[in-house]
Amino acid sequence: MKPLRYALAILLTVMPVVPVAQAVAAPPARVDVYTTPGTHFVNGRQWTTSCEPYSSSVYRCRTNIWASQIARTKAGQYETKQGWVFNNLTYLPAPRATWANNPLAAGGRVGGTAAWTGPDGRRWRTECDTTTTGSNGCRSYAWTSVATRTSAGYTTVSTWVFNNIVRFGPSSVAPPKPCQLAVEGIKVDLQPAQTTATVVKTSGTRAVVTMVKRAAPGSCDVETVFTDSSGWIGYGGAVPASSRKQSTGTTPQGTFTISEGFGLAPDPGTSLPYRRPTSDSYWVLDPQSPFYNQWREGSSGGFQKGDSERLVDFPGQYAYAAVIDYNRWPAVQGKGGAIFLHVHGKGTTAGCVSVTAENMKTFLRNVTAGDRITIK
């Protein structure tokens, strides 16, 4: 085959923005966040990865991380904001010879570091088979300007910024594709990193809630964990997530990840991050707060308590709960939040989905961070 073309257009255009806590190595996890498509919650961080063909024989995945970042405005001011930040590109394993004459792999050389300059004049540094890259791999860094925080405020500095990984191996294998399922007649995709899928089939203010789980790791065969025909949703019924507004008592329709759990009762044995509220714990619904649609302690300030949910005020419903990631990254003021899967109350909810206490515990014991729930 022909060598990969010398193409820099596909590389990240490095902007003067840098995450406050930038990760440059895949964290240990049950899934490789750099090569598995989908949204992942690993070590308390949110990651999203998409993959595509780079050439006829190599696949490439792009990974973003949700992080705080420092950006310089057009007026020359610095500001810190949250958002998706480019983390790196990963080229899936292919024979070393495939990368001949391509500087991203230093021409396929073994050991050491090579410096090179792209057609646009940007400086690059690539190292292969070092203690940093490990055997059978290369990493590339771009020399660029980034904004950073100092003891005196903010400044712009030039530094090497991590950009991509090339992995060598026998062949480049296409990233796994999602399993397509029909649960309660509703089509859902079971993403490669997902263990379970949950479907909420609504009718008026009632719902049938069904959870399925892979029969074996990587299998597209699933088994039903539970079906709860006693489900309730918001007193305003269900509406598309794109048109939902705060304080309407509606439940958002769509597919959302599950990232964390909480409850006034002890952890039932979930793999999700699980917190127990105190009398000072709130879910912020103050539309003017920068902490909108987040858990926050009242003593930390930054929001109006009267506009937010004090979690211990719902001892029955929040005995066990899982956070449905509606309107979270980013949180748009006015669209509402505090959308949970929780234990039944007396009837309809204010926008959440409720099931029996036993099924809620079962849900928490089977779900893993990044699994999805579909509400229709």
C-alpha positions in Angstrom: 0.0 0.0 0.0 1.0 3.6 -0.4 2.4 5.5 2.6 -0.1 7.7 4.5 -0.1 11.1 2.9 1.7 14.0 4.6 -1.4 15.8 5.8 -1.5 18.2 8.7 -5.0 19.5 7.9 -6.5 16.8 10.0 -4.5 17.8 13.1 -5.8 19.9 15.9 -5.5 23.6 15.3 -4.1 24.6 18.7 -5.9 27.6 20.1 -4.8 29.9 23.0 -6.9 27.8 25.4 -5.7 25.2 27.8 -7.6 23.1 30.4 -6.8 23.9 34.0 -6.3 20.2 34.6 -5.3 18.7 31.2 -4.9 15.0 31.1 -2.4 13.5 28.6 -2.7 9.8 29.4 -5.7 7.5 29.4 -6.8 6.9 33.0 -7.1 3.4 34.2 -10.6 2.1 33.6 -12.6 -0.8 32.4 -12.8 0.9 29.0 -10.1 2.8 27.0 -11.7 6.2 26.7 -9.3 7.1 23.9 -10.5 4.4 21.5 -14.1 3.5 22.5 -16.8 5.7 20.9 -19.3 7.3 23.2 -19.5 9.2 26.4 -17.6 7.9 29.4 -17.4 8.9 33.1 -13.9 7.9 34.4 -12.2 9.1 37.6 -14.9 11.8 38.1 -14.3 13.3 34.6 -16.6 13.2 31.6 -15.0 12.2 28.2 -16.5 11.9 24.7 -14.9 10.0 21.8 -15.8 9.7 18.2 -13.9 7.6 15.6 -13.5 7.7 11.8 -11.3 6.3 9.0 -8.0 8.3 8.7 -7.0 6.3 5.6 -7.9 3.0 3.9 -5.9 1.1 6.6 -5.9 3.3 9.7 -8.7 4.5 12.1 -8.4 7.6 14.2 -10.4 8.6 17.3 -10.8 12.1 18.7 -11.3 12.5 22.5 -12.7 15.6 24.2 -12.9 16.1 28.0 -15.2 18.4 30.0 -13.0 20.8 31.9 -12.5 24.3 33.2 -10.4 26.3 30.7 -8.8 29.7 30.5 -9.6 31.6 27.4 -8.5 35.1 26.1 -11.4 37.2 24.8 -11.3 39.4 21.7 -10.9 42.3 24.1 -7.7 40.8 25.5 -9.3 39.8 28.8 -8.9 36.4 30.4 -11.9 34.3 31.6 -12.4 30.9 33.1 -15.2 28.8 31.7 -16.3 25.2 31.4 -16.7 23.3 28.2 -15.6 20.5 26.0 -11.8 20.7 25.5 -9.8 18.8 22.9 -7.8 16.1 24.7 -6.0 14.2 21.9 -6.2 12.1 18.7 -5.5 8.4 18.9 -4.5 6.4 15.8 -5.5 2.8 16.2 -2.8 0.1 15.8 -1.4 -0.5 12.3 1.9 -1.9 11.1 4.9 0.3 11.6 5.6 0.3 7.9 2.2 1.9 7.2 3.5 5.0 8.8 6.7 5.3 6.6 7.5 8.9 5.7 4.7 10.3 8.0 6.1 12.6 10.7 3.3 11.7 13.1 5.2 8.5 13.6 8.7 10.0 13.0 8.8 7.9 9.8 8.3 4.7 11.8 11.6 5.1 13.5 12.3 3.2 16.7 13.4 5.1 19.8 14.2 8.8 20.4 12.7 12.1 19.4 12.3 13.9 16.1 11.6 17.6 15.6 9.9 18.8 12.5 8.1 21.7 11.0 4.7 21.6 9.2 3.8 23.3 6.0 2.2 26.2 8.0 5.5 26.8 9.9 4.3 25.3 13.1 6.9 23.4 15.1 6.3 19.8 16.1 8.0 17.2 18.3 7.4 13.4 17.9 8.8 10.7 20.1 8.5 6.9 19.6 9.1 3.9 21.8 10.3 5.9 24.8 9.4 5.4 28.5 6.7 8.0 27.9 5.1 6.4 24.9 5.7 2.8 25.8 6.8 0.3 23.2 5.1 0.3 19.8 3.8 3.9 20.0 4.5 7.5 19.2 3.3 10.8 20.7 3.4 14.2 19.0 3.4 17.7 20.6 2.9 21.1 19.0 4.7 24.3 20.1 2.0 26.9 20.6 0.8 29.7 22.9 -1.6 29.0 25.7 -3.3 31.0 28.4 -2.4 30.0 32.0 -3.0 31.1 35.6 -0.1 32.5 37.6 0.2 33.8 41.2 -0.1 37.3 39.7 -3.1 36.6 37.5 -3.1 35.3 33.9 -0.6 35.3 31.2 0.1 33.7 27.8 3.1 31.4 27.4 4.6 29.3 24.7 4.9 25.6 25.4 4.7 22.1 24.0 1.1 20.8 23.9 0.2 17.2 23.6 -1.7 16.4 20.5 -1.9 12.8 19.4 -0.9 9.2 19.8 0.1 6.7 17.1 -0.1 3.0 18.0 1.7 0.3 16.1 0.3 -3.2 15.8 -0.5 -6.1 13.4 -3.5 -4.3 11.9 -5.9 -1.4 12.4 -9.3 -2.7 13.6 -12.4 -0.6 13.2 -13.7 0.7 16.5 -16.7 -1.3 18.0 -20.1 -0.2 16.8 -23.2 0.1 19.1 -25.7 -2.7 19.4 -29.1 -1.8 18.0 -31.9 -3.0 20.3 -35.7 -2.7 20.6 -36.9 -2.4 24.2 -40.6 -2.1 24.7 -40.8 -1.3 21.0 -38.4 1.6 21.3 -35.2 1.5 19.3 -32.0 2.2 21.3 -28.3 1.9 20.7 -26.3 0.1 23.3 -23.0 1.9 23.1 -19.7 -0.1 23.2 -18.8 1.1 26.7 -22.3 0.6 28.0 -23.3 -2.3 30.3 -27.0 -1.5 30.5 -29.8 0.4 28.7 -33.0 1.7 30.3 -36.1 2.7 28.5 -39.0 4.8 29.9 -42.1 4.4 27.7 -44.4 7.2 28.7 -48.2 7.5 28.4 -49.7 10.6 29.9 -48.1 10.9 33.3 -47.5 7.1 33.7 -44.6 5.1 32.4 -43.3 1.6 31.9 -39.6 1.5 32.9 -37.5 -1.4 31.6 -33.8 -2.0 32.2 -31.7 -4.5 30.1 -28.2 -5.6 30.5 -25.6 -7.3 28.3 -25.7 -11.1 28.7 -21.9 -11.1 28.5 -19.2 -8.4 28.1 -19.2 -7.2 24.5 -22.3 -9.2 23.6 -25.3 -7.7 21.8 -27.6 -10.2 23.5 -29.3 -8.7 26.5 -31.4 -9.9 29.4 -34.1 -8.0 31.2 -33.1 -6.7 34.7 -36.6 -5.5 35.6 -39.7 -4.0 34.1 -41.7 -1.6 36.3 -45.2 -0.8 34.9 -45.9 1.4 37.9 -43.7 4.3 36.8 -44.6 7.9 37.1 -43.2 11.0 35.2 -43.9 14.7 35.5 -47.3 16.1 36.2 -47.0 18.0 32.9 -46.3 14.9 30.9 -43.4 14.3 28.6 -42.0 16.9 26.0 -38.9 16.9 23.8 -35.8 17.9 25.7 -35.2 20.7 23.2 -38.4 22.5 24.1 -38.6 21.8 27.8 -38.7 24.8 30.2 -38.2 25.1 33.9 -41.1 24.8 36.4 -43.5 23.2 33.9 -43.6 19.8 35.6 -42.6 18.1 32.3 -40.2 15.2 31.8 -37.7 15.6 29.0 -37.8 13.1 26.1 -34.5 12.0 24.7 -31.5 9.8 25.4 -29.3 10.8 28.4 -26.3 9.4 30.2 -26.4 8.4 33.9 -23.3 9.7 35.7 -23.8 9.5 39.4 -26.1 8.4 42.2 -27.1 9.7 45.6 -29.5 8.9 48.4 -30.4 9.5 52.0 -30.2 5.7 52.4 -26.8 3.9 52.4 -25.1 3.0 49.2 -27.0 -0.1 48.0 -23.9 -1.4 46.2 -23.6 0.7 43.0 -20.5 1.3 40.9 -21.6 4.9 40.3 -20.2 7.7 42.4 -22.7 7.8 45.3 -23.2 10.7 47.7 -25.4 11.0 50.8 -27.0 14.5 51.2 -26.8 16.5 54.4 -29.2 19.2 55.6 -27.0 21.7 53.7 -27.1 19.8 50.3 -29.0 21.4 47.4 -29.5 20.9 43.7 -29.2 24.4 42.2 -32.1 25.6 40.1 -31.5 29.3 40.5 -31.4 30.4 36.8 -29.0 33.2 37.6 -26.4 31.0 39.3 -23.2 29.8 37.6 -23.8 26.5 39.4 -27.2 25.9 37.7 -28.2 22.3 37.6 -25.4 21.1 39.9 -25.2 19.7 43.4 -23.8 22.3 45.8 -23.6 22.8 49.5 -25.5 25.8 50.8 -22.5 26.9 52.8 -20.5 27.3 49.6 -22.9 30.0 48.4 -23.3 31.2 44.8 -27.1 30.5 44.5 -30.5 31.3 45.9 -31.6 28.5 48.2 -35.3 29.4 47.7 -35.0 28.6 43.9 -33.3 25.3 44.5 -34.0 21.8 45.8 -32.9 20.9 49.3 -32.4 17.2 48.9 -33.2 16.1 52.4 -36.7 17.6 52.0 -37.6 14.5 49.9 -36.7 11.6 52.2 -38.9 9.1 50.5 -38.2 9.9 46.8 -34.5 10.5 47.4 -33.8 7.5 49.5 -32.2 6.3 46.3 -31.7 8.3 43.1 -29.7 8.4 39.9 -28.9 11.6 38.1 -30.2 11.8 34.5 -27.8 14.0 32.6 -30.4 16.3 31.0 -29.2 19.9 30.5 -25.9 19.5 32.2 -23.0 20.0 29.8 -23.5 22.8 29.2 -26.4 23.8 31.5 -28.7 26.2 29.7 -30.5 28.6 32.1 -34.3 28.3 31.9 -34.4 24.7 30.7 -34.5 23.3 34.2 -32.7 20.5 35.9 -32.7 18.1 38.9 -34.0 15.4 36.6 -33.5 12.1 38.4 -34.6 8.5 38.4 -35.9 8.0 42.0 -38.2 6.2 44.3 -42.0 6.7 44.0 -43.6 9.5 46.0 -47.4 9.9 46.2 -47.9 10.2 42.5 -46.6 12.3 39.6 -43.2 14.0 39.8 -42.0 17.5 39.0 -40.2 16.2 35.9 -38.3 13.1 37.2 -39.0 9.5 36.6 -40.0 7.3 39.5 -40.0 3.5 40.1 -40.4 1.3 43.2 -37.8 1.4 45.9 -36.7 -2.2 45.1 -36.3 -1.5 41.4 -34.4 1.7 42.2 -31.9 -0.3 44.2 -31.7 -2.9 41.5 -31.1 -0.2 38.9 -28.2 1.3 41.0 -26.6 -2.2 41.5 -26.5 -2.8 37.7 -25.9 0.5 36.1 -22.4 1.8 35.3 -21.4 5.4 34.7 -22.0 6.4 31.1 -24.9 4.0 30.6 -27.9 5.6 29.0 -31.6 6.0 29.7 -34.1 6.8 26.8 -37.4 8.5 27.6 -40.1 8.4 24.9 
